[in-house]
């Protein structure tokens, strides 16, 4: 089966590299539009409690980790954040809106998930699997569509494997391919796609394309403007922009487009929170990786959070990796939240002894920026 023909995503020059600056950027924000929150969520199955009432707030532009021993409820909580499972109590919100009931296609454009294990039934190549990440955007392809899959493979160092069948790779290589697929899925802010949609022909987009030349009348609804750039009877372009900010379904696309800066080709895009935050949800992303790639993957996640405003939520087992790369953590034990907060303040030796039943000896390592890195040496309880 030829996946590129199936999805109609392949174009000539798919893997021609473009400058890394082409990756769109957005600034971190703490408003509800840039959060992923769980409010008192609980899960029970067959009379057994898998997760007791738990709350979590993740912020776009930060890396949040979920920690705990085996069977603590980490993957259960992650399944609620992704929308794969519905809580028996409580609810989850993405961008200030309830996750339940939202269209799968809409969610797929806002967040990408990498599971612990992902089985691919067909003999797809690495390139075809990564291109799957662009499937949610097929109706509004990016101007950079031909390059995104190639850049995502470069980011996770699997571009040399692009023509290999996925099922011939090692576990660690497969994990990096699926991470590339997830990166491709959230490569651009949704606001950029909305802006590009405005530039398509059609009467519903006329107002948006000509907003700079349009003016509203005295009422809250702006006048239609011709494709040829004609103007409305009254007002100024500033009034037209104000009118676009009014409520109503016909103006939503215009407002989203206004949040995106014009595309400059190789220049990064600045996108406000109105364009919608993007999320990477990773369930044990380092489990199958060697030491080098464990750090490479989390360095990449850290860079996407810092530079591109991506919200990253990861389930981890390695506490030292969590201390080195994450902003905040939530610690689970037997289905309950026992600690949460800034990672360096939360993962104390006392907390580790209580939850993991090991002795933690703190050590401080020098860092390149002159800041010490807080780590632990572990040994079993005597």
C-alpha positions in Angstrom: 0.0 0.0 0.0 1.3 3.4 -1.0 0.4 5.7 1.9 1.4 8.9 0.1 -1.1 8.1 -2.7 -3.7 7.3 -0.1 -3.4 10.6 1.8 -2.4 12.6 -1.3 0.2 14.3 0.9 3.4 13.6 -1.0 4.8 16.3 -3.3 8.0 16.7 -5.2 10.9 17.8 -3.0 9.3 16.5 0.1 12.6 16.1 1.9 14.3 19.3 0.6 15.5 20.9 3.8 14.5 24.5 4.7 16.1 26.6 7.4 15.3 25.5 10.9 14.0 29.0 11.5 11.0 28.0 9.4 9.5 26.3 12.4 6.8 28.6 13.7 7.2 30.2 17.1 4.8 31.3 19.8 5.4 32.7 23.2 4.4 30.9 26.4 1.2 32.1 28.1 -0.6 31.3 31.4 -4.1 32.2 30.3 -6.7 29.4 30.2 -6.4 29.4 26.4 -2.9 28.0 26.8 -3.6 25.3 29.4 -4.4 21.7 29.6 -6.2 21.0 32.9 -7.6 18.0 34.7 -10.2 18.8 37.3 -10.8 16.2 40.0 -10.6 13.3 37.5 -11.0 9.7 38.7 -11.2 6.4 36.9 -12.8 3.2 38.2 -12.9 -0.1 36.4 -14.8 -3.2 37.5 -15.2 -1.7 41.0 -11.5 -1.1 41.3 -10.2 2.5 41.5 -7.4 3.1 39.0 -7.1 6.8 39.7 -8.6 8.8 42.6 -9.7 12.4 42.3 -6.7 14.1 40.7 -6.1 17.6 39.4 -3.4 18.9 37.1 -2.7 22.1 35.3 -0.2 22.1 32.4 0.9 25.4 30.7 1.9 25.8 27.1 5.6 26.7 26.9 6.4 24.4 29.8 7.5 20.8 30.2 5.4 19.0 32.8 6.2 15.4 33.8 4.0 12.8 35.5 6.0 10.5 37.8 5.4 7.5 40.0 6.1 3.8 40.5 4.7 1.1 38.3 0.9 0.9 38.6 0.6 4.4 40.1 -1.9 5.6 37.5 0.5 7.6 35.2 -0.7 6.2 31.9 -4.3 6.2 33.1 -4.0 10.0 33.8 -2.3 10.4 30.4 -5.2 8.6 28.7 -7.6 11.2 30.2 -5.4 14.1 29.0 -5.4 12.7 25.5 -9.2 12.1 25.5 -8.7 8.3 24.8 -10.5 7.5 28.0 -13.4 9.3 29.8 -13.1 9.9 33.5 -15.8 8.4 35.8 -15.6 11.7 37.8 -14.3 15.1 36.9 -13.4 16.5 33.5 -10.5 17.7 31.4 -10.2 21.0 29.6 -8.0 22.0 26.7 -7.7 25.7 26.0 -10.4 26.5 28.5 -12.9 24.1 26.7 -14.1 20.7 27.8 -12.2 17.9 26.0 -15.2 15.6 26.0 -17.4 16.1 22.9 -14.9 18.0 20.8 -14.3 16.7 17.3 -11.4 14.3 16.8 -10.2 16.3 13.8 -10.1 19.5 15.8 -8.1 17.9 18.7 -5.7 16.3 16.2 -4.7 19.7 14.9 -4.0 20.9 18.5 -2.2 18.0 20.1 -0.2 14.9 19.2 0.3 11.8 21.3 3.1 9.3 21.4 2.1 6.1 23.2 4.3 3.6 24.9 3.7 1.1 22.2 2.3 1.7 18.7 1.7 -1.2 16.3 1.7 -0.4 12.6 -0.3 -3.1 10.7 1.0 -2.4 7.2 4.5 -2.3 5.8 4.8 1.5 5.8 8.1 3.2 5.4 9.4 5.6 8.0 8.6 8.6 5.7 5.0 7.4 5.2 4.5 7.0 9.0 5.8 10.5 9.6 3.6 11.9 6.9 0.6 10.5 8.8 1.2 13.3 11.2 0.0 15.7 8.5 -3.3 13.9 7.9 -5.4 16.2 10.2 -4.2 19.1 8.1 -5.1 17.7 4.7 -8.0 20.1 4.0 -5.8 23.1 4.8 -2.2 22.2 3.9 0.6 24.5 4.9 2.6 26.5 2.4 5.5 24.5 4.0 3.7 21.2 3.6 6.4 19.7 1.3 9.1 20.2 3.9 7.5 19.5 7.2 7.8 15.7 7.3 11.5 15.9 6.3 12.2 18.5 8.9 10.5 16.4 11.6 12.7 13.4 10.7 15.8 15.6 10.9 14.7 16.8 14.3 14.6 13.2 15.7 17.6 12.0 13.7 15.7 9.4 11.6 16.0 11.0 8.2 18.6 8.4 7.2 15.9 5.7 7.8 13.2 7.4 5.7 12.9 4.6 3.1 13.2 1.7 5.6 10.0 -0.2 6.5 9.1 0.8 10.1 8.8 -2.8 11.2 12.4 -3.5 10.4 13.6 -0.9 12.9 14.7 -1.3 16.5 12.5 -0.3 19.4 14.4 2.9 20.0 14.4 3.8 16.3 10.6 3.3 16.1 10.1 5.5 19.1 12.0 8.3 17.4 10.0 7.9 14.2 6.7 8.2 16.1 8.1 11.3 17.9 8.8 12.7 14.4 5.2 11.9 13.4 4.0 13.8 16.4 6.2 16.8 15.7 4.9 16.9 12.1 1.4 16.9 13.5 1.8 20.1 15.6 4.5 21.7 13.5 2.6 24.9 12.8 0.1 26.8 14.9 -3.5 26.4 13.8 -3.8 30.2 13.4 -1.3 30.1 10.5 -3.6 27.5 8.7 -6.6 29.7 9.4 -4.8 32.6 7.8 -3.9 30.5 4.7 -7.6 29.4 4.5 -8.6 33.1 4.4 -6.5 33.5 1.3 -8.5 30.8 -0.6 -11.3 31.9 -3.0 -14.8 32.0 -1.8 -17.4 34.4 -0.5 -17.0 33.5 3.1 -13.4 34.8 3.0 -13.9 38.1 1.2 -14.2 40.2 4.3 -11.1 38.7 5.9 -9.0 39.2 2.8 -10.0 42.8 2.5 -10.2 43.8 6.1 -7.6 46.5 5.6 -9.9 48.2 3.1 -13.2 47.5 4.7 -15.3 49.4 7.2 -18.3 48.5 9.2 -21.5 50.5 9.3 -22.8 51.6 12.6 -24.0 48.1 13.5 -21.8 45.2 14.8 -21.7 43.4 11.4 -19.1 44.5 8.9 -20.0 45.0 5.2 -19.0 42.6 2.6 -16.1 43.6 0.4 -15.4 42.6 -3.1 -12.6 40.3 -4.3 -11.1 43.2 -6.2 -10.3 45.1 -3.0 -13.4 47.4 -3.0 -14.3 49.3 0.1 -17.5 49.6 2.2 -19.6 52.7 2.4 -18.4 54.0 5.7 -15.5 54.0 8.2 -11.8 53.1 8.1 -9.7 50.0 8.0 -9.2 50.3 11.8 -13.0 50.1 12.3 -13.0 47.0 10.1 -10.4 45.3 12.3 -12.4 46.3 15.4 -15.5 44.7 13.8 -13.6 41.5 13.2 -13.0 41.3 16.9 -16.8 41.2 17.5 -18.4 37.8 18.4 -20.0 35.6 15.8 -19.1 32.6 13.8 -18.4 34.6 10.6 -15.6 36.5 12.4 -13.8 33.6 14.1 -11.6 32.8 11.2 -10.7 36.4 10.8 -9.7 36.8 14.4 -7.6 33.7 14.2 -5.9 35.0 11.1 -5.2 38.3 12.8 -3.2 36.4 15.4 -0.7 35.1 12.8 2.1 37.2 11.4 2.6 37.1 7.6 4.6 34.2 6.4 8.2 35.2 5.5 9.3 31.9 4.1 12.3 31.1 6.3 11.4 33.5 9.1 9.7 32.2 12.2 6.1 33.1 12.8 5.1 34.9 15.9 1.6 33.7 17.0 -0.5 35.0 19.8 -2.4 32.7 22.2 -5.5 33.4 20.1 -4.1 31.0 17.5 -4.4 28.1 19.9 -1.7 26.4 21.9 -0.1 23.2 20.6 0.6 20.1 22.8 2.9 17.1 22.7 1.7 14.3 25.0 4.4 11.6 25.5 3.9 8.4 27.4 7.3 7.2 28.5 9.2 8.6 25.5 12.6 7.5 26.7 11.7 3.9 27.7 13.2 2.3 24.6 16.1 4.8 24.0 19.8 4.5 24.7 21.4 7.1 27.0 22.3 9.5 24.3 18.8 9.5 22.7 17.1 9.8 26.1 18.8 13.2 26.5 18.4 14.1 22.8 14.6 13.6 23.0 14.1 15.6 26.2 16.5 18.3 24.9 14.2 18.5 21.9 11.1 18.7 24.0 12.7 21.3 26.2 13.6 23.4 23.1 10.1 23.1 21.6 8.6 24.3 24.9 11.0 27.2 25.3 11.3 28.4 21.8 8.1 27.5 20.1 5.6 27.7 23.0 4.6 24.0 22.8 3.1 22.5 25.9 4.8 19.2 26.6 3.4 16.6 29.0 5.5 13.5 29.5 5.3 10.3 31.7 8.8 9.5 32.9 10.4 7.0 35.2 13.8 8.6 35.4 13.8 11.2 38.2 17.1 12.7 37.2 15.9 13.3 33.6 12.8 14.9 35.1 15.0 17.2 37.3 17.2 18.1 34.5 14.6 19.0 31.8 11.1 19.6 33.3 9.5 22.7 34.8 6.9 21.1 36.9 5.9 17.6 38.0 3.1 15.6 39.5 3.8 12.5 41.6 1.3 9.7 41.8 1.3 6.8 44.2 -1.3 4.0 44.2 -3.6 6.2 42.1 -3.4 9.3 44.2 -1.5 12.6 43.8 1.0 12.8 46.6 3.0 15.8 45.4 3.0 18.4 42.7 4.8 21.7 41.9 8.1 22.9 40.5 10.2 19.8 39.9 13.3 20.8 41.9 11.2 21.7 44.9 8.9 18.7 44.7 11.3 15.8 44.2 13.0 16.0 47.6 14.9 13.1 49.1 12.0 12.6 51.6 9.4 12.5 48.8 11.5 9.9 46.8 11.9 7.7 49.9 8.2 7.8 50.6 7.0 7.1 47.1 9.8 4.9 45.6 11.2 3.4 48.8 14.8 4.2 47.9 17.5 6.3 49.5 18.3 9.4 47.4 21.7 11.1 47.9 21.7 14.6 46.3 24.5 15.7 44.1 25.1 18.9 42.2 26.6 18.8 38.7 28.0 21.8 36.8 26.1 23.1 33.8 27.1 24.9 30.7 25.2 28.1 31.6 26.9 28.3 35.0 23.8 26.9 36.8 24.2 23.8 38.9 22.1 20.7 38.0 20.3 19.0 40.9 20.6 15.2 40.6 20.4 12.1 42.8 22.3 8.9 43.4 20.0 6.1 44.5 20.3 3.0 46.6 17.9 0.5 48.0 16.5 1.0 51.5 18.7 -1.0 54.0 
